[in-house]
Amino acid sequence: MRTDKIQTAKAIVLDYFRATEAAPPDGIAAAIGHYAAANYHFRGVHPFNELDGADAVAATVWQPLRKSLNAMQRRQDIFFAGPNFIDGALWVTSMGKFMGLMDNPWLGIPPTGKIVLLPYCEFHRIEDGRIAESALWVDIISVMMQAGLQPLPVQTGAAIVNPGPRTADGVLFDPQDEAESRKTLDLILRMCDDLVGDSMESPADMLRRTWHEDMIWFGPWGIGATCTIERYQLQHQQPFRRGLVDIRFNGHVLEHAEGTYGGWFGWPNMNMKQGEGFLGLPASGRPTEMRVVDIYRRDGDKLAENWIFIDLLHYLRLLGVDALDRCTSISPTKS
């Protein structure tokens, strides 16, 4: 795809960010509408799910968040764009944190009166100069835990607000070398083929074909972060494989890359059954699914960092667990 088209798409999304974030709460819908297509479609984590039109997205997603997080800022760690490997459509990806003073409740989560960091990953499909489609993952469980709630048992990885890239070069405002972009896309697709072909269980030697030994896996709150191939297997892969059965990979909606960054999302990526139990839940055999985002940084010929967002509220809801409802029934943990 021509570089000028990619740069134009980035400019549209950056203008959209500035306009919607500068707008007062009652002006957010108009700001979205200025950039969105007439048939604008939105996908988001539960409880947002699928929405149509600027008014619905503003009222359901952005107005409540802005009301909760006073002086909210978008703090981007990664920003890139490129054509979808699946169908050629042009998408722009932004990942980072929303930061603000949590002065009012959000989704039933009690306010803290302090700064909270809400990790996000956002995707926008550009068509005919407009935003035709958006997808938004936010780590709601992270805000619950920052507010002193413990909606799930202690995770296998570390509960941290995941940092941006170690190299501090993830915001790609400038054009990138097409050959480098292709190299990144080829690598993450090869890694995915290894994982899916091995039924989501990769031996260490297989992981070393596409990952650096000191790779970093920044999982969502509820699972947690870990690093090195050895600890990734111990703290995420093994609990995942023990706790879940009948895992079926469904493919992705988007797969793209630019420069040394790339990633994808699915809707849902995977179906599975609870099996022996995952996230501290009991065995049940009950079917559920995961909507997952993966963002990657390539270093040379291998992957160095991976940021993961999972719609865990949706996953839990299908198992009969309403994590948002728990916000009103459990007390904050004592410090």
C-alpha positions in Angstrom: 0.0 0.0 0.0 1.2 3.5 -0.8 2.9 5.3 2.0 0.9 8.5 1.5 -2.4 6.6 2.1 -1.0 5.2 5.4 0.1 8.6 6.5 -3.3 10.1 5.6 -5.0 7.5 7.7 -2.8 8.2 10.6 -3.6 11.9 10.3 -7.3 11.3 10.3 -7.1 9.2 13.5 -4.9 11.7 15.2 -7.3 14.5 14.3 -10.1 12.4 15.6 -8.3 11.8 18.9 -7.7 15.6 19.4 -11.3 16.5 18.5 -13.0 13.9 20.7 -10.7 14.5 23.7 -11.1 18.3 23.4 -14.9 18.1 23.2 -17.1 18.6 26.3 -19.0 15.5 27.2 -22.2 16.6 25.5 -20.1 17.3 22.3 -18.4 14.0 22.0 -21.1 12.5 19.7 -20.8 15.4 17.3 -17.0 15.1 17.3 -17.2 11.4 16.5 -19.7 12.1 13.8 -17.4 14.6 12.1 -14.9 11.8 11.4 -17.1 8.6 11.3 -18.9 7.1 8.3 -22.6 7.1 8.1 -22.7 3.3 8.9 -20.0 3.6 11.7 -19.7 0.3 13.6 -18.0 -0.2 17.0 -16.7 -3.3 18.8 -15.7 -3.0 22.5 -15.1 -5.2 25.5 -18.1 -6.1 27.7 -20.2 -4.3 28.7 -19.9 -2.2 25.6 -19.9 -5.0 23.0 -21.2 -3.9 19.5 -22.7 -0.5 18.8 -23.7 1.4 15.7 -23.5 5.2 15.2 -21.7 8.1 16.9 -24.5 8.8 19.4 -24.5 5.2 20.8 -20.7 5.1 21.1 -20.5 8.5 22.8 -23.3 7.7 25.3 -22.2 4.2 26.1 -18.4 4.4 26.0 -16.9 7.8 26.1 -19.2 10.0 28.2 -19.2 7.7 31.2 -15.4 7.3 31.1 -14.9 11.1 30.8 -17.3 11.7 33.7 -15.4 9.2 35.9 -11.8 10.3 34.9 -11.4 13.9 35.6 -8.7 15.7 33.4 -8.4 12.5 31.4 -5.4 12.2 29.0 -4.5 9.7 26.3 -0.9 8.6 26.8 0.2 6.6 23.7 2.9 4.0 23.8 2.4 2.6 20.4 0.8 4.0 17.2 1.1 2.5 13.7 -1.0 1.8 10.6 -1.1 -0.5 7.6 -3.2 -2.7 5.4 -5.0 -5.7 6.8 -3.2 -8.9 5.7 -6.6 -10.6 5.5 -8.5 -8.2 3.2 -6.3 -5.2 2.4 -8.4 -2.7 4.3 -6.4 0.1 6.0 -6.4 0.2 9.8 -4.7 2.4 12.4 -3.7 1.0 15.8 -3.2 3.0 19.0 -2.1 1.5 22.4 -1.3 3.0 25.7 -3.2 4.2 28.8 -6.0 6.6 29.6 -5.0 8.5 32.7 -7.1 10.7 35.0 -8.3 11.4 38.5 -11.1 8.9 39.2 -13.5 11.3 40.9 -16.7 9.5 40.0 -17.8 5.8 39.7 -17.2 4.0 36.4 -19.2 0.9 35.5 -20.0 0.5 39.2 -16.3 0.7 40.2 -16.1 3.1 43.2 -14.0 6.3 42.7 -10.6 6.6 44.3 -10.0 10.4 44.0 -6.6 9.5 42.8 -4.9 8.9 39.4 -5.8 5.7 37.7 -4.2 4.3 34.6 -6.6 2.5 32.2 -4.7 0.4 29.6 -6.3 0.5 26.2 -5.8 -0.7 22.6 -7.8 0.9 19.9 -8.2 0.1 16.2 -9.8 2.2 13.4 -10.5 1.2 9.8 -10.3 4.0 7.4 -12.4 4.0 4.2 -13.0 6.9 1.9 -11.4 9.3 4.3 -13.7 8.4 7.2 -13.6 6.1 10.2 -15.8 3.2 9.1 -15.2 0.9 12.0 -13.5 1.0 15.4 -12.6 -1.6 18.1 -11.6 -0.8 21.7 -10.1 -3.0 24.4 -9.7 -1.5 27.8 -8.5 -3.4 30.9 -11.4 -2.9 33.2 -10.1 -5.4 35.8 -7.0 -3.2 36.2 -9.2 -0.3 37.3 -11.1 -2.5 39.7 -7.8 -3.6 41.3 -6.4 0.0 41.4 -9.6 0.9 43.3 -8.8 -1.8 45.9 -11.1 -4.5 44.7 -10.1 -8.1 44.1 -12.6 -9.5 41.5 -10.4 -12.6 40.8 -8.0 -14.7 42.8 -4.3 -13.6 42.7 -3.0 -14.1 39.2 -0.2 -16.3 38.0 1.8 -13.4 36.5 2.6 -10.0 38.0 -0.2 -7.4 38.4 1.4 -4.3 37.0 0.5 -1.4 34.8 2.3 -2.6 31.7 5.0 -0.2 30.4 5.4 0.8 26.8 8.2 -0.5 24.5 11.7 -0.8 26.1 13.0 1.0 23.0 10.6 4.0 23.4 10.1 4.1 19.7 6.6 2.7 19.3 4.8 5.9 18.2 5.3 5.8 14.4 4.2 9.2 13.2 6.7 9.1 10.4 6.6 6.7 7.4 8.3 3.3 7.9 10.3 1.1 5.5 7.9 -1.3 3.8 10.4 -4.1 3.8 10.7 -3.8 7.6 6.9 -3.8 8.0 6.7 -6.9 5.9 9.4 -8.6 7.9 7.4 -7.9 11.1 4.2 -9.2 9.7 5.8 -12.4 8.4 7.3 -13.1 11.8 4.1 -12.7 13.8 2.2 -14.7 11.3 4.8 -17.5 11.5 4.7 -17.4 15.3 0.9 -17.7 15.2 1.1 -20.7 12.8 3.5 -22.4 15.3 1.1 -21.7 18.2 -2.1 -22.8 16.5 -0.5 -25.8 14.8 0.7 -27.0 18.2 -2.8 -26.6 19.7 -1.9 -23.5 21.7 1.0 -25.3 23.5 4.4 -24.5 22.3 7.5 -26.2 23.6 10.4 -24.0 24.5 12.4 -25.0 21.4 9.5 -23.9 19.2 9.1 -20.6 21.0 12.8 -19.9 20.5 12.3 -20.0 16.7 10.4 -16.7 16.9 11.0 -15.2 20.4 14.1 -13.8 22.1 15.1 -15.8 25.2 14.3 -12.7 27.4 11.0 -12.0 25.8 8.4 -10.0 27.7 4.7 -11.0 27.9 2.6 -8.2 29.2 -0.7 -10.0 30.0 -3.9 -8.3 31.2 -4.7 -7.9 34.9 -6.4 -11.1 36.0 -3.5 -13.1 34.3 -0.6 -10.7 34.8 2.8 -10.1 33.1 5.9 -12.3 32.9 9.2 -12.4 31.1 11.7 -14.9 29.7 10.6 -18.0 27.8 10.9 -20.2 30.9 8.7 -18.0 33.1 6.2 -17.3 30.3 5.6 -21.1 30.1 5.5 -21.5 33.9 3.3 -18.4 34.7 1.0 -18.3 31.8 1.2 -21.0 29.2 1.0 -24.0 31.7 -2.0 -22.5 33.7 -3.7 -21.7 30.5 -3.3 -25.2 29.1 -4.2 -26.9 32.4 -7.3 -24.8 32.9 -8.8 -24.8 29.5 -9.8 -27.6 27.1 -11.2 -28.0 23.6 -9.5 -24.7 22.5 -10.5 -23.8 18.9 -8.8 -20.9 17.1 -11.2 -18.8 14.9 -8.7 -16.5 13.2 -8.6 -12.7 13.3 -10.5 -9.7 12.1 -7.3 -7.7 11.6 -3.6 -8.6 11.1 -1.2 -5.8 10.2 2.2 -4.3 10.9 4.3 -1.2 10.3 8.0 -0.9 11.0 9.0 -3.2 13.8 5.4 -3.2 15.4 2.5 -5.3 14.5 -0.6 -7.1 15.9 -4.1 -8.3 15.6 -7.5 -8.8 17.2 -10.3 -11.3 16.9 -14.0 -11.4 17.6 -13.7 -13.9 19.2 -10.2 -15.3 18.5 -10.8 -18.6 20.4 -13.6 -20.8 21.8 -12.9 -23.2 24.6 -14.3 -24.9 27.7 -13.3 -24.2 31.2 -11.9 -27.7 31.9 -10.0 -28.0 35.2 -10.4 -24.3 35.8 -8.7 -21.1 34.7 -8.3 -17.7 36.6 -9.1 -19.5 39.9 -12.5 -20.6 38.8 -13.7 -24.2 39.4 -13.8 -26.9 36.7 -17.1 -26.9 34.8 -16.7 -28.0 31.2 -18.8 -24.9 30.3 -18.2 -23.4 26.9 -16.9 -19.8 26.7 -14.8 -17.6 24.3 -12.0 -15.0 24.3 -11.8 -11.8 22.4 -8.0 -11.1 22.3 -5.6 -8.4 21.1 -1.9 -9.0 20.7 0.6 -6.2 19.9 4.2 -7.1 19.2 7.6 -5.5 18.9 10.2 -7.2 16.7 13.9 -6.9 17.6 16.0 -8.1 14.7 14.8 -11.5 13.6 12.7 -12.3 16.7 10.0 -11.0 18.8 11.0 -9.1 22.0 7.8 -7.8 23.6 4.1 -8.7 23.5 1.2 -6.7 24.9 -2.1 -8.7 25.4 -5.6 -7.5 26.0 -8.4 -10.1 26.7 -12.0 -9.3 27.2 -12.0 -11.2 30.5 -15.4 -9.7 31.6 -17.0 -11.3 28.5 -15.1 -14.6 29.1 -16.3 -14.7 32.7 -19.9 -13.7 31.8 -20.3 -16.7 29.6 -19.2 -18.8 32.7 -21.9 -17.2 34.8 -19.6 -14.8 36.6 -20.5 -11.1 36.5 -17.3 -9.3 37.6 -18.9 -5.9 37.4 -21.7 -7.0 39.7 -18.9 -8.0 42.2 -17.9 -4.3 42.4 -21.1 -3.7 44.5 -20.8 -6.8 46.6 -17.1 -6.9 47.6 -15.2 -4.4 49.8 -11.9 -2.8 48.8 -8.9 -4.6 50.1 -7.1 -3.1 53.1 -3.8 -1.4 52.4 
